């Protein structure tokens, strides 16, 4: 499942993934990775990607040849974890919940009576790493009976639009002393600045032009 959001000038593509279980046929798994590959390929490089889900694989406690995508915090590696690491590297992503030093209880995403491990992951582009301030498991919250809630904190700053630039000169309103104020008032009255008529836009345009011309003559620019 994928959702596209626009937040603060960023276009976020959020993908929820679930890799077939370990006991299923390898062909089924290859089909999953092929579909995910095509989905990510279809997203523009100018847009952000966040992938989260149950990968059903272990990425390893150490980076072990994948230091460019693995932060060094995980569990024993298996074939499913290697598939994930290769996929992440191919798309220049990073496994974010392997990147923060945490206690074991904040790394474990799956816990049963016989095992506790890490099989749920959050991925995004390396170029967006600066957006993430933290990533961890909340032990007290469960998504299901066995899966714990994995959360990521992001700081997205709204992009400021450029202010419009005007070619007209600025009026030196600081020079508006009482004598010049009276002179300005006389000129505006003579120009009929306050007698404009028509729709609001036309009235304001006429008045503004009169003020600009009179102020420029009286106060200078």
C-alpha positions as CSV (number, residue, x, y, z in Angstrom):
1,X,0.0,0.0,0.0
2,X,1.3,3.5,-0.8
3,X,0.1,6.9,0.2
4,X,1.2,10.3,-1.2
5,X,1.2,13.4,1.1
6,X,2.3,16.9,0.6
7,X,3.6,18.5,3.8
8,X,5.4,21.8,4.0
9,X,6.5,21.8,0.4
10,X,7.6,18.1,0.6
11,X,6.0,15.3,-1.4
12,X,6.0,12.2,0.8
13,X,5.4,8.8,-0.6
14,X,4.7,6.4,2.3
15,X,4.8,2.7,1.5
16,X,3.6,0.0,3.8
17,X,5.3,-3.4,3.0
18,X,4.9,-7.0,4.1
19,X,7.4,-9.6,3.0
20,X,6.1,-13.2,2.7
21,X,6.9,-15.4,5.6
22,X,10.2,-17.3,5.9
23,X,8.5,-20.7,5.2
24,X,7.0,-19.7,1.8
25,X,8.4,-20.5,-1.6
26,X,11.4,-18.4,-2.8
27,X,9.5,-17.5,-6.0
28,X,6.8,-15.8,-3.9
29,X,9.5,-13.7,-2.2
30,X,11.2,-12.8,-5.5
31,X,7.8,-11.6,-6.8
32,X,7.4,-9.4,-3.8
33,X,10.8,-7.7,-4.2
34,X,10.1,-7.3,-7.9
35,X,6.8,-5.5,-7.2
36,X,8.4,-3.2,-4.6
37,X,11.3,-2.5,-6.9
38,X,8.8,-1.3,-9.6
39,X,6.9,0.8,-7.1
40,X,10.0,2.6,-5.9
41,X,11.3,3.1,-9.5
42,X,8.0,4.9,-10.3
43,X,8.6,7.6,-7.7
44,X,10.4,10.8,-8.8
45,X,13.9,11.5,-7.3
46,X,12.6,14.9,-6.3
47,X,10.0,13.3,-3.9
48,X,10.6,11.7,-0.5
49,X,10.2,8.0,0.2
50,X,9.3,6.4,3.5
51,X,9.0,2.6,3.6
52,X,7.9,0.8,6.7
53,X,6.8,-2.7,7.4
54,X,7.4,-6.3,8.3
55,X,10.4,-7.5,6.2
56,X,10.6,-10.9,7.9
57,X,14.4,-10.8,7.8
58,X,17.4,-10.1,10.1
59,X,19.9,-7.5,8.9
60,X,22.7,-8.5,11.3
61,X,24.0,-7.0,14.6
62,X,26.9,-5.4,12.6
63,X,27.0,-3.6,9.3
64,X,29.2,-6.4,7.8
65,X,29.8,-4.9,4.3
66,X,26.7,-2.7,4.3
67,X,28.0,0.2,6.3
68,X,26.5,2.6,3.8
69,X,23.0,1.5,4.6
70,X,23.2,-0.3,8.0
71,X,23.8,1.8,11.1
72,X,25.3,-1.0,13.2
73,X,22.4,-1.8,15.4
74,X,20.4,-5.0,14.6
75,X,20.3,-8.8,15.1
76,X,21.8,-11.9,13.5
77,X,21.6,-11.8,9.7
78,X,19.8,-14.2,7.5
79,X,18.8,-14.4,3.8
80,X,15.8,-12.2,4.2
81,X,17.9,-9.6,5.8
82,X,20.4,-9.7,2.9
83,X,17.5,-9.2,0.4
84,X,16.6,-6.1,2.3
85,X,20.1,-4.7,2.5
86,X,20.6,-5.2,-1.3
87,X,17.3,-3.5,-2.0
88,X,18.2,-0.6,0.3
89,X,21.6,-0.2,-1.3
90,X,20.2,-0.3,-4.9
91,X,17.9,2.6,-4.2
92,X,20.3,4.6,-2.1
93,X,18.1,4.2,1.0
94,X,19.1,3.7,4.6
95,X,17.6,1.5,7.4
96,X,16.9,4.1,10.0
97,X,16.1,1.9,13.0
98,X,19.6,0.5,12.7
99,X,21.1,3.9,13.0
100,X,20.5,4.9,16.6
101,X,22.2,3.4,19.6
102,X,19.4,2.0,21.7
103,X,18.9,-0.5,24.5
104,X,17.8,-4.0,23.3
105,X,14.2,-3.3,24.4
106,X,14.0,-0.4,22.0
107,X,15.3,-2.4,19.1
108,X,13.1,-5.5,19.4
109,X,10.1,-5.2,17.1
110,X,8.8,-8.8,17.4
111,X,8.5,-10.7,20.7
112,X,7.0,-14.1,21.5
113,X,7.4,-16.6,24.3
114,X,10.4,-18.2,22.5
115,X,12.1,-15.4,20.6
116,X,12.6,-11.6,20.4
117,X,14.1,-10.1,17.4
118,X,14.0,-7.3,14.8
119,X,12.0,-7.9,11.6
120,X,10.2,-4.5,11.2
121,X,12.1,-1.6,9.6
122,X,11.8,2.0,8.5
123,X,13.6,3.1,5.4
124,X,14.1,6.3,3.5
125,X,16.5,8.1,1.2
126,X,20.0,8.8,2.5
127,X,19.6,12.4,1.4
128,X,16.8,12.8,3.9
129,X,18.7,11.5,6.9
130,X,18.8,15.0,8.4
131,X,15.0,15.0,8.8
132,X,15.1,12.1,11.3
133,X,15.9,13.0,14.9
134,X,15.1,9.6,16.5
135,X,13.8,6.1,15.7
136,X,13.0,3.4,18.3
137,X,10.5,0.8,19.5
138,X,8.0,1.7,22.2
139,X,8.0,-1.5,24.3
140,X,4.6,-0.8,26.0
141,X,2.7,-0.4,22.6
142,X,1.8,-3.3,20.4
143,X,0.5,-3.2,16.8
144,X,-0.6,-6.8,17.2
145,X,-0.1,-9.5,19.8
146,X,3.6,-10.0,18.9
147,X,4.7,-6.9,16.9
148,X,5.7,-3.8,18.8
149,X,5.2,-0.2,17.7
150,X,8.2,1.2,15.8
151,X,8.2,5.0,15.5
152,X,10.4,7.6,13.8
153,X,10.6,11.3,14.7
154,X,10.9,13.7,11.7
155,X,11.4,17.4,11.6
156,X,10.0,18.9,8.3
157,X,10.4,22.6,7.9
158,X,7.9,24.4,5.7
159,X,9.6,26.0,2.8
160,X,9.3,29.7,2.7
161,X,8.1,31.2,-0.6
162,X,10.1,34.0,-2.1
163,X,8.7,37.5,-1.4
164,X,7.6,39.4,-4.4
165,X,10.1,42.1,-5.5
166,X,8.8,45.4,-6.7
167,X,10.6,47.8,-9.0
168,X,9.0,50.9,-7.5
169,X,11.0,53.1,-5.2
170,X,10.4,53.1,-1.4
171,X,8.9,56.2,0.1
172,X,10.9,57.8,2.9
173,X,8.1,58.0,5.4
174,X,10.6,58.8,8.2
175,X,10.8,62.3,6.7
176,X,7.1,63.0,7.2
177,X,7.3,65.8,9.7
178,X,4.2,68.0,10.5
179,X,4.9,70.6,7.9
180,X,5.4,68.1,5.1
181,X,2.4,66.2,6.3
182,X,0.2,69.2,5.7
183,X,1.8,69.8,2.3
184,X,1.2,66.1,1.4
185,X,-2.5,66.4,2.5
186,X,-3.0,69.5,0.3
187,X,-1.5,67.8,-2.8
188,X,-3.6,64.6,-2.3
189,X,-6.7,66.8,-2.0
190,X,-5.8,68.6,-5.2
191,X,-5.2,65.4,-7.0
192,X,-8.6,64.0,-5.9
193,X,-7.1,61.0,-4.3
194,X,-10.1,60.5,-2.0
195,X,-12.7,61.1,-4.8
196,X,-12.0,57.9,-6.7
197,X,-15.0,55.8,-7.7
198,X,-15.8,52.4,-9.2
199,X,-15.1,49.0,-7.8
200,X,-12.8,48.5,-4.8
201,X,-9.7,47.5,-6.8
202,X,-10.0,50.5,-9.1
203,X,-10.5,52.9,-6.2
204,X,-7.5,51.5,-4.3
205,X,-5.3,51.7,-7.5
206,X,-6.2,55.3,-8.1
207,X,-5.6,56.3,-4.4
208,X,-2.3,54.4,-4.2
209,X,-1.0,56.1,-7.4
210,X,-1.9,59.5,-6.0
211,X,-0.2,58.8,-2.7
212,X,2.9,57.5,-4.4
213,X,3.2,60.6,-6.7
214,X,2.5,63.1,-4.0
215,X,4.8,61.5,-1.4
216,X,7.6,61.2,-4.0
217,X,7.3,64.9,-4.7
218,X,7.1,66.0,-1.1
219,X,9.3,63.5,0.7
220,X,11.6,62.3,-2.0
221,X,12.6,58.6,-2.5
